[in-house]
C-alpha cells in the first residue's frame, strides 16, 4: 500500500489509503477561549491534574493515567526522551479508538453535532495535546490546541487579578440581603460578580450548609478570572490577538511544530514532574495600554479574604480594599428577621456544628446561650446572639480600611427588600 504524505485527504473515506501531515493550529489563550462556544473542550492531562483544576467545561480525556504519566516522566528524566516517547506510544496506541468514540459520544450528548470543532490542551501544550490533536485531526475533526497549555492559561488567570478593575463594593452587616441585592442589581443591568456563588459558600461559619462542595482554590481562581474577563469584555483590549497562533507562521506540520517549540517537552510533564518557573507565584503585569473604562464598574459583595476554605486572590483583595463601599444601613431587627427566615429552615444539627466552630470567638456564655435557644427552637434569640457577634466582626473589618472616610457611602434602608437595589444605584449618581 502506498501512502501519499504530501496532501490532505478530501474525505474521511480516503483515510485508509492516504495520510496527511497535520497543520497543528496553536492559539493564544485569548483566541483559544474565543473558539470555545460551540466547540468540545478536551483536557488530556492525567486524572489527578484534571481533578485539581481545569478549564471550566472541559471533558477529561486523559492520554495517560496517573501511573502511566509517572512512568513516562521517569523514563524521560532517567533514560532518554526517545525511551519516554516509546513508552508513551505503548500506552497511547490501545486507547486510540476508545478516545475517538468518547469524543463522538460526548459531542452528541452535548448537542454539538457529529463533528464539532475540538479544542485541546495539556499542561504545556506539548506532546500530549499534540498526540491527541493528531489523532482527532486524522479522524476528520477540526482541532485547535492551546499554545503553552494549561500553564499559559494559569498565567492568564493570575494576570487578571492585577488588572485595574473599577469596583463597587456592596457592604452591610450580616442579614442585609447583600447576595439577593447583587442578583437584583444584575437584573437592572448592572455588572455583577457573585463571589460567594463561585466559591459555593455564603461566607460565614454557616455558609457551607446546604451548599455544594467548594472547588479547589485553583479552580475558584479559574472561575473567577473567566467571570471577570467576561464582564469586562473587550474593554481591556485583546493584545494577544495580534500574535495569535492562527497566523500563518503557526501553521506548522507536526514535526516542525515539535522542533520549534516543544522539542524537549515530554508527554508526562506537569506540575508534579517538572515545572520551570513557579506559576502559582508568578507576578503578571497588567498592560496599561488598555485601561478599563470606569463607566462599567463591577459590583462585588464585601467579603473577608477567606470564603469558607478559599481565599480571594491577594491582588484582587487589595483592589477591593481600595474601592468605594456602598454600605446598606438597615436596622438590627429587620436584619434579624431576614436571618431567621433564611437560616431557620436549615438542619438543626448543622446549625449546632456551626455554632460550635465559633465557640471561642463567641465566648463561653454566648455559645452556651445560643445552643440553649436553638434547642428550645427560639431561633430569634439564638440568631440575635450570632448577629451581634458578626456585626462586631464586620465592623472591625470595615474600619481597618485605609482612607475609609473617602471610600464609605452609607445607604439608609428601612428593611431588607429587593428595591434597595434602586437606592444603591441612586447613591452612585
PyMOL commands that set and color helices and strands:
alter all, ss='L'
color gray80, all
select helices_A, chain A and resi 12-16+29-34+47-52+66-78+81-93+96-109+127-139+149-160+178-187+195-199+217-236+241-243+248-250+254-261+288-290+294-296+314-321+332-343+348-357+359-362+364-375+379-399+404-407+420-427
alter helices_A, ss='H'
color red, helices_A
select strands_A, chain A and resi 23-24+26-27+40-43+59-60+118-121+143-146+167-172+191-192+252-253+298-301+306-307+310-311+324-330+408-413
alter strands_A, ss='S'
color yellow, strands_A
deselect
rebuild
show_as cartoon
